[in-house]
Amino acid sequence: MQATHEVKLDRIVKQLKQREGTAYLKLKKKTVSHMVPKPESKTYTDEKLDISDFDEILSIDQRNRICVAEPGVTFEKLVEATLKHDLIPAVVSELKTITIGGAVAGCSIESMSYKVGGFHDNCLEYEVVTAKGEVLNCTPDNENSLLFQMIHGTFGTLGIITKLTFKLLPAKPFVRVVYERFENLDDYKKAIWEHFENKDLDFMDGIIHSPDLFILSKGYLVDEAPYTHNYDWTRIYYTSTAERSEDYLTTPDYFFRYNKGVTNVHPKTRLLRFLFGRIMNANTTLRMATILRRFIPSKLIPVTVDTFIPFSKIEEFMDWYIKEIDHFPLWCVPYRIVHKYEWISEDFFDNVTDELFLDIAIYGMRIKNSEFYYKIIEDKLTEINAIKTLISTNLYSKNEFWNVWNKENYEIVKKRTDPDNIFRDLYDKTCLAARGLDEEQPKTNSGR
């Protein structure tokens, strides 16, 4: 019999309160991590707290379009459940086994984000357990409002999200996708901006196939479809965007059209996809990379990074990118910044006025000196007041890092929720421990 949420919550609260010492603690989950594999990461040896059973949808309020669920609920499970009520999450991550807790911790966005921001921007309340076992209810306007905001994009270093309340939107059974072709960046930008201003699409993203082939994918929720395709076996979605003028998918198949990989699909050949494509997807690839991490040199992990470019700077970035890197295809996801986020430094936002950013995602770039490319990307982003996610290799110095992320706000919350730093510091976790390096100021790491 499935334990109630209250019973599960009480269990981990007691474990945390009874825990002795300040050894680093990592959460044990049912699903695989969707961070880029890091074979040398020190977090593999951290002590484990099992939250794998926090994976239930607790309620769906059809009238008010609100869902309450535990953090381990996958988007595949969530979409299946909400569609029964003719509803969908406001933002659905592209991979079936990304969890809603992970979407908050990593600030997931997708093709709905040009209108509504990220999944985190559509959350209303979190239940958070601190390192000391205190349970806090967090909303944007209660006494825990700063924690509510700072939990976003901090990768579990401020506490454990145990329950989420978030918005749903009306749904239809199918999505019609129209592929619009452009030969230059200027026309591509104009089209994106027009739709951003008019909010006339249900979904918008694109694939930049080359410096002279830009595809804008315009999605419309519809009640009927003359045919449907899915991309869960031999077909590759990103290549279809250059080959077709339109397409129809069921709504779940649209959401997970990239589940085999965004622009780095495995297996590569049609024959191998026919033989193994049913079982190979992003989840199995990441799981195998985790299991075999001891045998995989870090240099074999392809460059994978999401860059968030202010719309006014995209031309400058692309000119530089073509000259210095020139790897294609790229995934392009327009992203509306809902407000000046508390986890980003005030100095960063002092230099940025754009409401619209473009996530230019580099996936699957295999190159010998990957750290060199990560570094020049970081340096260029800093130069143009852009930013990146922290899911892959990060080479920032501590000063560079805290010039982008908000150290003052982070430390205020950290002192309240994790004073002994058992969840690791954000800089340490994403920039040092992930690369097998020690903290710059090591802590006493006593066990139980």
C-alpha positions as CSV (number, residue, x, y, z in Angstrom):
1,M,0.0,0.0,0.0
2,Q,1.3,3.4,-1.0
3,A,2.3,5.5,2.0
4,T,0.5,8.9,2.4
5,H,2.4,12.1,1.7
6,E,2.3,12.9,5.4
7,V,3.8,9.5,6.3
8,K,6.6,10.0,3.8
9,L,7.3,13.5,4.9
10,D,7.4,12.5,8.6
11,R,10.0,9.7,7.7
12,I,12.5,12.1,6.1
13,V,12.0,14.8,8.7
14,K,12.9,12.3,11.4
15,Q,15.9,11.0,9.5
16,L,17.2,14.6,9.1
17,K,16.6,15.5,12.8
18,Q,18.3,12.3,14.0
19,R,21.3,12.7,11.7
20,E,24.6,13.2,13.3
21,G,27.6,15.0,11.8
22,T,27.7,17.2,8.7
23,A,28.7,14.8,6.0
24,Y,27.5,15.8,2.5
25,L,24.0,14.5,1.7
26,K,22.6,13.6,-1.7
27,L,19.0,12.7,-2.6
28,K,18.3,9.2,-3.8
29,K,15.6,9.3,-6.5
30,K,13.8,6.8,-8.7
31,T,14.6,8.5,-12.0
32,V,18.0,9.2,-13.5
33,S,19.6,12.6,-13.2
34,H,19.2,14.7,-16.3
35,M,22.4,16.7,-15.6
36,V,25.1,16.2,-18.2
37,P,27.1,13.1,-17.0
38,K,30.1,13.9,-14.9
39,P,32.2,10.8,-14.3
40,E,34.5,12.5,-11.9
41,S,31.9,14.1,-9.7
42,K,32.5,13.9,-5.9
43,T,28.7,13.8,-5.3
44,Y,28.6,10.1,-6.1
45,T,30.1,9.3,-2.8
46,D,27.9,11.6,-0.7
47,E,25.6,9.9,1.8
48,K,22.1,9.2,0.4
49,L,18.6,10.2,1.6
50,D,16.0,8.1,-0.1
51,I,13.1,10.2,-1.4
52,S,12.3,7.8,-4.3
53,D,8.7,7.3,-3.2
54,F,7.9,11.0,-3.4
55,D,6.4,10.4,-6.9
56,E,2.6,10.8,-6.6
57,I,0.1,13.3,-8.0
58,L,-1.8,14.4,-4.9
59,S,-4.7,16.4,-6.5
60,I,-5.9,18.0,-9.8
61,D,-8.3,20.9,-9.4
62,Q,-9.9,21.0,-12.8
63,R,-12.0,24.1,-12.1
64,N,-9.2,26.2,-10.9
65,R,-6.5,24.6,-13.1
66,I,-4.2,23.7,-10.3
67,C,-2.2,20.6,-9.6
68,V,-0.5,19.5,-6.4
69,A,2.2,16.8,-6.7
70,E,5.3,15.4,-5.2
71,P,8.7,16.2,-6.7
72,G,9.5,12.8,-8.3
73,V,6.5,12.9,-10.6
74,T,7.7,12.7,-14.2
75,F,6.4,14.9,-16.9
76,E,5.2,11.8,-18.8
77,K,3.1,10.8,-15.8
78,L,1.9,14.3,-15.2
79,V,0.8,14.9,-18.8
80,E,-1.1,11.6,-18.9
81,A,-3.0,12.5,-15.7
82,T,-3.8,16.1,-16.5
83,L,-5.0,15.3,-20.1
84,K,-7.7,13.2,-18.6
85,H,-9.1,16.5,-17.3
86,D,-8.5,18.3,-20.6
87,L,-5.6,20.2,-19.0
88,I,-1.8,20.3,-19.4
89,P,1.1,21.8,-17.3
90,A,1.9,25.4,-18.3
91,V,5.4,24.2,-19.3
92,V,6.4,20.6,-20.1
93,S,10.0,19.6,-20.3
94,E,11.2,17.9,-23.4
95,L,12.1,14.5,-21.9
96,K,9.6,12.0,-20.4
97,T,11.5,11.3,-17.2
98,I,12.5,14.8,-16.2
99,T,10.7,15.3,-12.9
100,I,8.8,18.4,-11.7
101,G,11.2,18.8,-8.8
102,G,14.1,18.7,-11.2
103,A,12.3,21.2,-13.4
104,V,12.2,23.7,-10.5
105,A,15.8,23.0,-9.3
106,G,17.1,23.4,-12.8
107,C,14.6,26.0,-14.2
108,S,13.3,24.0,-17.1
109,I,11.8,25.8,-20.1
110,E,10.3,24.6,-23.4
111,S,8.3,25.8,-26.4
112,M,5.5,27.4,-24.2
113,S,8.1,29.5,-22.5
114,Y,7.9,32.4,-24.9
115,K,4.6,33.3,-23.3
116,V,4.7,31.9,-19.7
117,G,8.4,31.6,-18.8
118,G,9.7,28.5,-17.2
119,F,8.0,25.7,-15.3
120,H,9.2,27.4,-12.1
121,D,7.4,30.6,-13.2
122,N,4.1,28.8,-13.0
123,C,4.5,27.3,-9.6
124,L,2.4,28.7,-6.7
125,E,3.7,27.0,-3.6
126,Y,6.4,24.6,-2.4
127,E,6.8,22.5,0.7
128,V,10.5,22.5,1.6
129,V,12.3,20.5,4.2
130,T,15.5,22.1,5.6
131,A,18.7,20.2,6.4
132,K,17.6,20.3,10.1
133,G,14.2,18.7,9.3
134,E,12.1,21.8,9.5
135,V,9.1,21.9,7.1
136,L,8.5,25.2,5.5
137,N,5.6,26.2,3.3
138,C,6.8,28.7,0.7
139,T,4.8,31.1,-1.5
140,P,5.8,34.3,-3.4
141,D,4.2,36.4,-0.7
142,N,4.5,34.7,2.7
143,E,7.3,34.8,5.3
144,N,9.3,32.3,3.2
145,S,9.0,34.2,-0.1
146,L,12.8,34.6,-0.6
147,L,13.2,30.8,-0.2
148,F,10.4,30.3,-2.7
149,Q,12.3,32.3,-5.2
150,M,15.8,31.2,-4.4
151,I,15.0,27.5,-4.6
152,H,14.8,28.0,-8.4
153,G,18.0,27.1,-10.2
154,T,19.9,26.2,-7.1
155,F,20.0,22.4,-7.8
156,G,18.9,21.2,-4.4
157,T,21.5,23.1,-2.4
158,L,18.9,25.0,-0.3
159,G,16.6,22.3,0.8
160,I,14.4,19.4,-0.3
161,I,11.2,20.2,-2.2
162,T,8.7,17.6,-1.1
163,K,5.5,19.1,-2.6
164,L,4.7,21.5,-5.4
165,T,1.5,23.4,-6.3
166,F,1.4,24.7,-9.9
167,K,-0.7,26.0,-12.7
168,L,-2.4,24.0,-15.5
169,L,-3.7,25.2,-18.8
170,P,-6.5,24.1,-21.1
171,A,-5.6,21.3,-23.6
172,K,-6.6,19.8,-26.9
173,P,-5.8,16.3,-28.1
174,F,-3.5,17.3,-31.0
175,V,-0.8,19.8,-32.0
176,R,-0.4,21.1,-35.5
177,V,3.1,22.3,-36.1
178,V,4.0,24.6,-39.0
179,Y,7.7,24.9,-40.0
180,E,8.7,28.3,-41.3
181,R,12.1,28.6,-43.1
182,F,14.4,31.6,-43.0
183,E,17.7,32.1,-44.7
184,N,19.2,34.7,-42.3
185,L,19.1,35.6,-38.7
186,D,17.5,39.0,-39.2
187,D,14.3,37.6,-40.7
188,Y,14.3,34.8,-38.1
189,K,14.5,37.4,-35.3
190,K,11.7,39.5,-36.8
191,A,9.4,36.5,-36.9
192,I,10.1,35.4,-33.3
193,W,9.6,39.0,-32.1
194,E,6.3,39.3,-33.9
195,H,4.9,36.1,-32.3
196,F,6.3,37.2,-28.9
197,E,4.4,40.4,-29.1
198,N,1.2,38.9,-30.4
199,K,1.2,35.8,-28.3
200,D,-0.6,34.1,-31.1
201,L,0.9,30.6,-30.9
202,D,0.5,27.9,-28.3
203,F,4.1,26.8,-28.8
204,M,7.2,28.3,-30.4
205,D,10.7,26.9,-30.7
206,G,13.1,26.2,-33.6
207,I,16.1,24.5,-35.0
208,I,19.1,26.5,-36.5
209,H,20.4,23.9,-39.0
210,S,23.1,26.1,-40.4
211,P,24.1,29.8,-40.7
212,D,21.7,30.0,-43.6
213,L,18.8,27.7,-42.6
214,F,16.7,28.8,-39.6
215,I,13.5,26.9,-38.9
216,L,10.8,28.3,-36.7
217,S,8.4,25.7,-35.4
218,K,4.9,27.2,-34.7
219,G,2.6,24.9,-32.6
220,Y,-1.2,25.1,-32.4
221,L,-3.4,23.0,-30.1
222,V,-6.2,21.6,-32.3
223,D,-9.2,19.3,-31.8
224,E,-8.7,17.2,-34.9
225,A,-5.8,15.9,-37.1
226,P,-5.8,14.4,-40.6
227,Y,-2.9,12.2,-39.6
228,T,-0.3,11.9,-36.7
229,H,3.3,11.2,-36.5
230,N,5.5,10.4,-33.5
231,Y,9.2,10.5,-33.1
232,D,9.7,7.6,-30.6
233,W,11.3,5.1,-32.9
234,T,12.9,5.5,-36.4
235,R,12.0,9.1,-37.1
236,I,14.1,12.0,-35.9
237,Y,12.3,15.1,-34.9
238,Y,14.9,17.8,-35.5
239,T,15.6,16.6,-39.0
240,S,11.9,16.6,-39.9
241,T,11.8,20.4,-39.2
242,A,13.9,20.9,-42.3
243,E,12.1,18.3,-44.4
244,R,8.4,19.1,-43.8
245,S,6.2,22.2,-44.0
246,E,3.8,21.0,-41.3
247,D,3.1,18.1,-39.1
248,Y,0.5,16.7,-36.7
249,L,1.2,15.0,-33.4
250,T,-0.9,13.9,-30.5
251,T,-0.3,16.3,-27.6
252,P,1.8,13.9,-25.6
253,D,3.9,13.0,-28.6
254,Y,4.5,16.7,-29.3
255,F,5.7,17.3,-25.8
256,F,8.1,14.5,-25.9
257,R,9.2,14.8,-29.6
258,Y,12.8,15.3,-28.4
259,N,12.8,12.3,-26.0
260,K,15.3,10.4,-28.2
261,G,17.6,13.4,-28.0
262,V,17.2,17.0,-29.1
263,T,19.9,17.4,-31.8
264,N,22.1,14.5,-30.6
265,V,20.0,11.4,-31.3
266,H,21.1,7.8,-30.7
267,P,21.3,5.4,-32.5
268,K,22.5,7.4,-35.4
269,T,21.6,5.2,-38.4
270,R,18.1,4.3,-39.5
271,L,18.9,0.6,-39.3
272,L,20.1,0.8,-35.7
273,R,17.1,2.9,-34.8
274,F,14.9,0.3,-36.3
275,L,16.6,-2.5,-34.3
276,F,17.1,-0.6,-31.0
277,G,15.2,2.7,-31.3
278,R,12.3,1.5,-29.1
279,I,14.6,1.0,-26.1
280,M,17.1,3.8,-26.7
281,N,16.2,7.3,-25.5
282,A,17.6,10.1,-23.4
283,N,16.8,8.2,-20.2
284,T,18.5,5.0,-21.1
285,T,21.5,6.8,-22.4
286,L,21.9,8.8,-19.2
287,R,21.4,5.7,-17.1
288,M,24.1,3.8,-18.9
289,A,26.4,6.8,-18.6
290,T,25.9,6.7,-14.8
291,I,26.4,3.0,-14.5
292,L,29.5,3.0,-16.6
293,R,30.9,6.3,-15.3
294,R,34.1,4.8,-13.9
295,F,35.0,3.7,-17.4
296,I,34.1,6.9,-19.3
297,P,36.8,9.6,-19.5
298,S,35.3,13.1,-19.0
299,K,36.8,14.1,-22.3
300,L,34.5,11.8,-24.2
301,I,31.4,13.6,-22.9
302,P,30.2,15.9,-25.7
303,V,29.9,19.6,-25.1
304,T,26.3,20.3,-23.9
305,V,25.2,23.7,-22.8
306,D,22.1,25.9,-22.8
307,T,23.0,29.6,-23.3
308,F,20.4,32.3,-22.5
309,I,21.0,35.3,-24.7
310,P,19.2,38.6,-24.4
311,F,17.3,39.1,-27.6
312,S,19.1,42.3,-28.3
313,K,22.4,40.5,-28.2
314,I,21.6,37.5,-30.3
315,E,23.2,38.8,-33.5
316,E,26.5,39.6,-31.7
317,F,26.5,36.1,-30.2
318,M,25.8,34.3,-33.4
319,D,28.4,36.2,-35.3
320,W,31.0,35.2,-32.7
321,Y,29.6,31.7,-32.5
322,I,29.9,31.0,-36.2
323,K,33.5,32.4,-36.3
324,E,34.8,30.6,-33.1
325,I,32.7,27.4,-32.8
326,D,30.5,26.8,-35.9
327,H,28.7,23.7,-34.6
328,F,25.2,23.0,-35.9
329,P,22.4,22.2,-35.5
330,L,21.3,24.3,-32.5
331,W,18.0,24.3,-30.6
332,C,16.4,27.7,-30.2
333,V,13.8,28.3,-27.5
334,P,12.5,31.8,-26.9
335,Y,12.1,32.4,-23.2
336,R,10.2,35.2,-21.5
337,I,11.8,36.5,-18.3
338,V,8.8,36.9,-16.0
339,H,10.5,39.2,-13.5
340,K,14.0,40.0,-12.3
341,Y,14.9,36.7,-10.7
342,E,16.1,36.8,-7.1
343,W,18.7,34.2,-7.7
344,I,20.5,36.3,-10.4
345,S,22.7,39.2,-9.2
346,E,21.3,42.7,-9.3
347,D,24.4,43.8,-11.2
348,F,23.5,41.4,-14.0
349,F,20.0,42.8,-14.3
350,D,21.3,46.3,-14.1
351,N,22.9,45.7,-17.5
352,V,20.0,43.8,-19.1
353,T,16.6,45.3,-20.1
354,D,15.4,42.5,-22.4
355,E,12.2,40.7,-21.4
356,L,12.8,38.0,-24.1
357,F,15.9,35.8,-24.1
358,L,16.8,33.0,-26.6
359,D,18.0,29.7,-25.2
360,I,20.5,28.7,-27.8
361,A,21.3,25.1,-26.9
362,I,24.5,23.3,-28.0
363,Y,24.0,19.6,-27.8
364,G,26.3,16.8,-28.8
365,M,29.4,18.7,-29.9
366,R,32.3,16.2,-29.8
367,I,35.6,17.9,-29.7
368,K,39.0,17.2,-28.2
369,N,39.5,20.2,-25.9
370,S,36.0,20.6,-24.5
371,E,37.0,22.7,-21.5
372,F,38.5,25.3,-23.8
373,Y,35.1,25.7,-25.5
374,Y,33.2,25.7,-22.3
375,K,35.5,28.5,-21.1
376,I,35.3,30.7,-24.2
377,I,31.5,30.3,-24.2
378,E,31.4,31.4,-20.5
379,D,33.6,34.4,-21.3
380,K,31.5,35.5,-24.3
381,L,28.3,35.2,-22.3
382,T,29.8,37.4,-19.6
383,E,30.9,39.9,-22.2
384,I,27.4,40.3,-23.6
385,N,25.5,40.0,-20.3
386,A,24.1,36.6,-21.1
387,I,23.9,33.5,-18.9
388,K,24.0,29.7,-19.1
389,T,22.5,26.8,-17.2
390,L,24.7,24.9,-14.7
391,I,23.8,21.4,-15.9
392,S,27.2,20.7,-17.6
393,T,30.8,21.7,-17.2
394,N,31.3,25.0,-15.4
395,L,34.7,26.7,-15.2
396,Y,33.8,29.9,-13.5
397,S,36.1,31.3,-10.8
398,K,34.3,32.0,-7.5
399,N,34.3,35.7,-8.3
400,E,33.0,35.2,-11.8
401,F,30.3,32.9,-10.6
402,W,28.9,35.2,-7.9
403,N,29.0,38.1,-10.3
404,V,26.1,36.3,-12.1
405,W,24.3,34.5,-9.3
406,N,23.1,36.4,-6.3
407,K,25.4,35.5,-3.4
408,E,23.8,37.8,-0.9
409,N,20.3,36.3,-1.3
410,Y,21.8,32.8,-1.5
411,E,23.6,33.1,1.8
412,I,20.6,34.6,3.6
413,V,18.6,31.5,2.7
414,K,21.4,29.0,3.1
415,K,22.0,30.2,6.6
416,R,18.3,29.4,7.4
417,T,17.9,26.1,5.5
418,D,21.3,24.5,5.5
419,P,23.7,26.1,8.0
420,D,26.1,23.1,8.1
421,N,26.2,23.0,4.2
422,I,25.3,19.3,4.0
423,F,23.6,19.9,0.6
424,R,26.8,21.6,-0.7
425,D,27.3,25.1,-1.8
426,L,25.9,26.0,-5.2
427,Y,29.4,27.0,-6.5
428,D,31.0,24.0,-5.0
429,K,28.4,21.6,-6.4
430,T,28.2,22.9,-9.9
431,C,31.7,24.1,-10.5
432,L,34.1,22.2,-8.3
433,A,32.7,18.9,-7.0
434,A,31.2,18.2,-10.4
435,R,34.7,18.2,-11.9
436,G,36.2,16.1,-9.0
437,L,37.7,19.1,-7.3
438,D,37.7,20.0,-3.6
439,E,36.1,23.1,-2.1
440,E,38.4,26.1,-2.1
441,Q,37.8,26.2,1.7
442,P,37.2,22.6,2.7
443,K,34.7,21.9,5.4
444,T,35.0,19.3,8.1
445,N,33.2,16.3,6.6
446,S,32.5,14.0,9.6
447,G,30.3,11.0,9.1
448,R,27.6,9.6,11.3
